[in-house]
Every structure is written in structure tokens, then in C-alpha cells.
Amino acid sequence: MPRIFSATFDVTAAPRAVLRESVRLLQRVLGDEVIGDARANAAAAVRADRERARVHAEATRLLQSASRR
């Protein structure tokens, strides 16, 4: 019985290509600010982590200052 598909056929290749091109089109139409990308998401996460660390350090400083009184 002959094989219809080879063992290396990737059934997800076409849907991934369609999704990738759809995102590119949306980014081009709406702009990166609306859609975002992995780099922008990572940069936003770093900024959020730094802000949380800053707020935590400030709260710790205030609590230590209050406990000394």
C-alpha cells in the first residue's frame, strides 16, 4: 500500500504561515503600538518588574523608618 504523506509532512506549517502573515498585516495596518511584539512585551515586563522593585524598596524603607521611632 503506497503512502500518501511522507513521514516529514508538517500539518501545522500552513496554519502557522497564515497566522504569521495575518499578524504582520495587522501590525502594518494598526501599528506595533496596538498589536505589540515579543520584544515590546519583554521590555514592558522589565519596566513593570523594576517599578515593583522600586515600590517594594520604598515601602521597606518607610516601614524601617517607622519602626525606629
C-alpha positions as CSV (number, residue, x, y, z in Angstrom):
1,M,0.0,0.0,0.0
2,P,1.6,3.3,-1.0
3,R,2.0,6.1,1.5
4,I,0.0,9.3,0.7
5,F,2.1,11.6,3.0
6,S,5.7,11.3,3.8
7,A,6.8,10.9,7.5
8,T,8.2,14.5,7.4
9,F,4.9,16.2,6.4
10,D,4.1,19.1,8.9
11,V,0.4,19.6,9.1
12,T,0.9,22.8,11.2
13,A,3.1,24.6,8.6
14,A,0.2,26.1,6.6
15,P,-1.8,27.4,9.7
16,R,1.3,28.9,11.2
17,A,2.2,30.6,8.0
18,V,-1.3,32.1,7.7
19,L,-1.2,33.2,11.4
20,R,2.3,34.8,10.9
21,E,1.2,36.7,7.8
22,S,-2.0,37.8,9.5
23,V,-0.1,39.2,12.4
24,R,2.2,41.0,10.0
25,L,-0.7,42.5,8.2
26,L,-2.4,43.6,11.4
27,Q,0.9,45.2,12.6
28,R,1.2,47.0,9.4
29,V,-2.4,48.3,9.4
30,L,-2.8,49.0,13.2
31,G,0.8,49.7,14.1
32,D,3.2,48.0,16.6
33,E,1.8,50.0,19.5
34,V,-1.6,48.4,19.2
35,I,-0.5,44.8,18.4
36,G,2.9,44.8,20.1
37,D,5.5,42.1,19.6
38,A,7.7,39.9,21.8
39,R,10.4,42.5,22.2
40,A,7.9,45.2,23.3
41,N,6.2,42.7,25.7
42,A,9.6,41.8,27.2
43,A,10.6,45.4,27.6
44,A,7.2,46.2,29.3
45,A,7.7,43.3,31.6
46,V,11.2,44.5,32.6
47,R,9.8,48.0,33.2
48,A,7.0,46.6,35.4
49,D,9.4,44.4,37.4
50,R,11.7,47.5,38.0
51,E,8.7,49.5,39.1
52,R,7.5,46.8,41.5
53,A,11.0,46.5,42.9
54,R,11.2,50.3,43.4
55,V,7.8,50.4,45.2
56,H,8.8,47.4,47.4
57,A,12.1,49.1,48.3
58,E,10.3,52.4,49.1
59,A,7.7,50.5,51.3
60,T,10.5,48.7,53.1
61,R,12.4,51.9,53.7
62,L,9.3,53.6,55.1
63,L,8.5,50.6,57.4
64,Q,12.0,50.5,58.7
65,S,12.0,54.2,59.3
66,A,8.6,54.0,61.2
67,S,9.8,51.1,63.3
68,R,12.9,53.1,64.5
69,R,10.7,55.7,66.0
